Amino acid sequence: MKKLFLIINIVFMALIACGTVCYFVFPLEKIKVLTTASVLVVGALNLFNVFYQNSNNKKFGISLFSSIAFTCVGIFLISLKKDNTIEMNFSLVGIFLTIGLAGYILSLVFKNGFKYTDCFYAGAIFVPLAILMIVSPLFGFANAFEIILNLIFMLIVSCFVGKAFADLIKKQNSTNILMFISSIFVLTSYFLLDLIAFAYVPVELLYVMFSCLFIAQILIGYVLFNTTKFKSSALKPEKEETLEVKKDDVKENSKTCLKNNILYAISLCLATVLASFTISSCFVKNNVSVAKVSKKQFLEMVGDDLEIPLIEINTEKNKLPHDKENYVSCSFELSNCEDVKDNLSVEMGENEEGDYNVGVRLRGNSTFSEMKKPYRIKFAEKQSLFGLKKNKSWVLLAEYFDQSYIRNFTAFTLAKGVISTLAEEDQYFAPTGHHVALVINDEFKGLFLLCEQMDENKGRASVKDDEAFENVDSKTDFPFFIEMDDQAFKEGVTGVDNFYTDYGFEPVEIKYPEADERGKTETSDKVFDYIKEYVNAVCYLLKNGGTVEVSFKASPVSLEQLVDIDSFVDYYLLTEITHCSDSIWKSIYMHKSTDGLLKMGPIWDFDYSMAETDIRPYDESYIETANNLFIAKHSAIFNNLFKLESFYNKVATRFDAIKGKILETADYLKTYKAKIDAVAKIDAEMWHGETGVFEYDMQYDYVRLYLQDRYVYLDNVFDLDYSAFIAEVNK
């Protein structure tokens, strides 16, 4: 009977694991219902086994069944949406899971009585680890009372979980096996909730991890059960054994105890680590949306204060995009624009070539894994949005990490101001940001920043030249559009779509031309070789100066013969003014037209800039950040360029010409807040919980104050002579 119920547990738990994976792939409520029902069936079967063995153990059975039932209800209240986002009421889910955990602890008491010494000795050894794990997510979040309350709860949970594993090691019967499986079920449920709450892993991996953890723990339990049973029977001495054999048995018994203790310690440690992650969800205020907001509710909430455009997207069969490769057919409507000419409506469907009239997919890297997703929109025919140059591709930035909602917008606005100081023929492309309210399938998704996609087309980097890749063998010069990014090798195939640079610079991803555009054959890829040689030659010259020989030029070339220095000057100033920390290792775009020089830009990705930190309020810490040369010191490109006094002189002269745009931008932000305020506050509460609005107000002011402080500091720095400037860089 014991083996039968153990097999039943393993089979049903495997089915439950498959169900959770299926729910991740196909987020249908039917799958969730069946999976949750399977868990209840497992509980019912095990309870029957408990009562079958000991009919007097009703209190234990009832408490354990209640534990499983309440935990199932808590899981059932977690909703996985079609776009792989999680929705739940954390307070309600936390209550059900807390009751489930309390029922589990109570069942332990009914089963063994309350022997606090046994519990303490079984679990207390892992309390330091539990304290470390529980304090880390709370650090900076909770007050002292919450931390103390969590630690007390952690001590209790650690001891009871340790006791459950100790019982399984000592005696393998159906009741202890049931307690083992039940404890893992409760703990992993809390673990799942806490992972969602603090976003330690992408949401897409949560259910897969949950399933794998289930299976791993069941296998550990099975190994413990069979190993201990086998060893205990093998150690039983026969009557005819000699004294020497019995000594050997004692020796073997010591080894077996050691092995069992090691297995016990590993299992207990794993269980305690899981338990330590669970407690935060009961007491900490979580940064997750607590409810859906329909279009109707949103419009009622914002009332007459909707000062920004509204984008409405309706997808085919309400299917939402779930990856960065496949577009979903949709309709697109842009309304409530200041200039009625900017309003746009494109219906769902296909054109004569079979392309979607409009398609939407996910985009992004870090933000892609968060609950508020960024999107890419692609039209079959080129469209002009907000009077910008026509193009097919546009992006909606989620601004999830930037609680001011304006850091990208501010950087783009500043760049436009800097560009305006140039003669018209010298002006270049920088993205334009427009805040919009986004509704998808009649559900409000939040405040987004609509801007141009970074690409090679006209009105963007403007390097596209199809004729350049005709008869490539007869040519020595090609256009290209690249991105330097520490994670570039994760996109595409290394040696085809990306390559590593020499001399300590970041790897490169080729955005244009792609492999099928550049005349690549099985044995030759001349354009790829050209781009790699060109970029590595620039890296060499940045590092070493002088000249370098290249195959595409008849004589050795200097840096000035390969790059447009003025574009490097502007790019540096924009990233240094904004103190954009990401610009030293990622989202570093460069482009080159046919027969042209390599230029820096366009600028991109300013989420982590302009005093983006958890420190508050705006005090000496921010001012200290505003008073240092971050990019000049930490960027491999510009740290090397500043070895040239001529480059510093160009930067100082250019800063004097554009510095007024810094204060103009800061002043503009004073009035701009009223435009996005109503929608931003709804978004902040949706995605960042009770503290969201407070953080938004605070972070918005940080950006403006930071620009003012940054202006004063840089104005003084670029008045220094070259040697004093270098001393400031190295400070």
Residue, then its C-alpha position, 0 to 999 in steps of 0.5 A: m500500500k505504501k509503495l502504491f501511494l508513493i507511486i500515485n503521488i509521483v504520477f500526479m505531481a508529474l501531471i501537475a508539473c506538466g499542467t503548470v508548464c502547459y498553463f505557461v504555454f497556453p494560458l487557458e483557465k481550463i488548464k489551471v482548473l484541471t491542474t488545481a483539481s489534480v492537486l486536490v485529488v492528490g490531497a484526497l488520496n493521501l488523506f484516505n491513506v492516512f485514515y486507512q492506517n490510523s482512523n484516530n488521526k482525524k485532526f491531522g487529516i483535516s488540518l493537512f487537507s485544509s492546508i492543501a485546499f487553501t494553498c490551491v485557492g491561493i494559486f488559483l487566484i494568480s492569473l497568467k495572461k496571454d501576454n505572459t503577464i501576471e495579475m493578482n490581488f496580493s493581499l487576497v493571495g497572501i491571506f490564502l497562502t498564509i492560512g495554508l502554511a498555518g494549516y501545514i504547521l498545525s498538522l505537524v503539531f497534531k501529528n507529533g505533538f508540539k516538541y519545541t526542542d525537537c523543532f528548534y534543533a531540527g531547523a535552528i542550524f539554518v536560521p542564519l541562512a534564513i535571516l540572510m535570505i529574508v533580509s536581502p529583499l527587504f533591505g530598503f523596502a521595510n521598516a525595522f518592525e517588519i523585518i523583526l516580524n519577518l525574522i520571528f516568523m522565519l524562525i518558526v517556519s524554519c524549525f517546523v520545516g526542519k522537523a518535517f524533514a527530520d521525521l522523514i529521515k527517521k521513519q519512512n511511512s505514508t504519513n511522513i511521505l505525505m508531510f514531505i510532499s505537502s511541505i514542498f507544495v506549500l513552500t514552492s507556492y510561496f516561492l512562486l509568489d515571492l519570485i513574482a513579487f520581487a521579479y528575481v526571474p522573468v515572469e515567463l520562467l516562473y511556472v517552468m521553475f515551479s514545475c522543475l522544483f516539484i519534480a526535483q523535490i519528489l526525486i529527493g524524497y524518493v532517494l531519501f526513502n529508498t536509500t534509508k530503507f535499504k541501508s537500515s535493512a542491510l545493517k540488521p545483523e544475522k545471529e551467526e555473524t562474528l564480532e569482527v563482522k559486527k564491528d564492520d557493521v558499526k563502521e558501516n552504520s557510521k558511514t550510513c548515518l553520515k550519508n543520511n545526515i548529508l542528504y538530510a542537510i541538503s534537503l533541509c537547507l533547500a527547504t529553508v531557502l525556499a521558506s525564507f523567500t516566502i515571508s516577504s509576500c505576507f508583510v511587504k507592500n508589493n509593486v504589482s498591479v492589483a486589478k485590471v483597468s478597462k478603457k472605460q474605467f481609465l477614461e472615467m478615472v482620467g476624466d477631462d485631464l487626458e492631455i496626451p494622445l490615445i492609442e487603441i490597438n485591437t488584435e485578431k481574436n484578442k490574441l496578444p503578442h508573446d515574443k519578439e519575432n512574431y507579429v500579431s495582426c491588429s487594428f491601430e487608432l491614434s486619437n486625441c492629438e493636439d493637431v487633428k491631422d496627426n490622428l490616424s486609423v488603420e484597420m486590421g487585415e492584409n494588403e495585396e502582398g499578404d502583409y498585415n496592415v498593422g502588426v504588433r509584437l513585443r520588444g526590448n531586453s530588460t523590460f521584455s521580462e517585466m510585467k509591463k511590456p514594451y511593443r513594436i508596431k509595424f505598418a504594411e505601408k509607411q506612416s507618419l506619426f505626429g508629423l515625423k518622417k514616414n516609416k513602417s516601424w515604430v516603438l512603444l517604450a514601457e518606461y517600467f524602470d524609470q518611475s519619472y516616465i521622462r528620462n528618455f523623453t528628456a534626453f531626446t528633447l535635449a538632443k533635438g535642442v543640441i541639433s538645432t544649434l547646427a547648420e541645417e546641412d549638418q543636422y542629424f537624426a535623434p529620436t522624438g518621444h511622444h507620451v501616449a496612453l495605450v489601450i489594447n483589446d479594451e484594456f488600459k496598459g499604461l503610459f508609454l513613449l512612442c518614438e521611432q525604431m532605431d534602423e537604417n532607413k531614411g528619417r532614421a540613421s539614413v544609411k540604407d543603400d541597396e545598390a551598395f550590395e550589388n556585385v560586392d566583389s568589385k567594391t571596397d566600401f559599404p554602408f552599415f548600421i551597428e550597435m555596440d552592446d555587452q550582450a550583442f552575442k546573444e542576438g543572432v549567430t556569432g560570425v554572421d550577425n555579431f562579432y567580438t571586438d579587439y582592444g577591450f571594446e564591447p562586442v558588436e551586433i550588425k543591424y544593417p545589412e543583415a546576412d541575406e541583404r549583403g550577398k553572403t555565400e557559403t564561402s564568403d561574406k565580404v561585407f561582414d569582413y569589411i564591417k569587422e575590419y573597419v570597426n576593429a581598425v577604429c578600436y585600434l586607433l582609439k586605443n593606440g593612436g597613430t595609423v593602421e593598415v586596412s585592406f579597403k584603403a591603399s595606405p595606412v589611415s588615421l582615426e580622422q580618416l575613419v570617423d566623424i569626430d564631431s558626431f563623437v563630440d555631440y554623442y559624448l556631451l549628450t551622454e555625459i550631461t545626462h550621466c547615462s550609465d548604460s552608455i558605457w556598455k550597451s545601446i551604443y549605436m554607430h552608422k556609416s553611409t556609402d563612402g562616408l565616415l563612421k558616425m556615433g548615434p543615434i542616442w538611445d536608452f536613457d532609463y538609467s540616467m539623470a539621478e536614477t537611484d533609490i536614494r531619496p530625497y534629492d540630497e548630497s548623494y545626488i549632487e555628488t553624482a552630478n559632480n563627476l565625469f562619469i562617461a569620460k572616466h568609464s567609457a572605453i571609447f571616450n576615455n581613450l579619445f580624451k587622451l587627445e587634447s584636440f578632442y577635449n578642445k572640440v568638446a569644450t568649444r561645443f559645450d559652450a555652444i549648446k549649454g543653454k539647451i540644458l537649462e531650456t530643457a529643465d525649464y520645459l519640464k516644469t510645465y510639461k508635467a501637467k500634460i502627463d500627470a493624470v495618466a502617469k499617476i494611474d500608471a504608477e499605481m497600476w504597476h508600482g503599487e501604493t508607493g508608485v505615485f509618491e515615487y513618480d512625483m519625486q523622480y520627476d523632480y529629480v530629473r529637473l533638479y539634476l539637470q540644473d546641478r549638472y549644468v553648473y558642474l560641467d560649465n566649470v569643468f569645460d572651462l578648465d585647461y586640458s591638464a586640469f580636466i584630465a585630473e578631474v577625470n582621474k579624480 
